[in-house]
Structures are given as structure tokens and as C-alpha cells.
Amino acid sequence: MAYKITEACNGCGDCVPECPVDAITENGINIDVCNDCGACVNVCCKDAIIEV
């Protein structure tokens, strides 16, 4: 399952250092790199990251 950053994102960046494969960019989550670990979801203060 892949993840997507929604418009609810406030750009805080808390998710970026949590990603073990550096899949999070300023353009969203690179689904070709994402390993579906969910670490970003667990730290998002806005619940802006969803499974797609």
C-alpha cells in the first residue's frame, strides 16, 4: 500500500527525518521509493498522510 500527503499538510517537516528510505520530497511521497513502513503516518500532527 502506498501513502499520499494530502492538502491538510502544513509543511512542518516532521515526517521527513522519519522516512528510512528518503521517499518524502517537497512534491510529496515518491511511491517508487516508499517501502510502506508507515513511519511518516505515525508522526503527522495533521493526519495529512493517508494510504492510497
Secondary structure by P-SEA (a helix, b strand, c coil): cccccccccccccccccccccccccccccccccccccccccccccccccccc
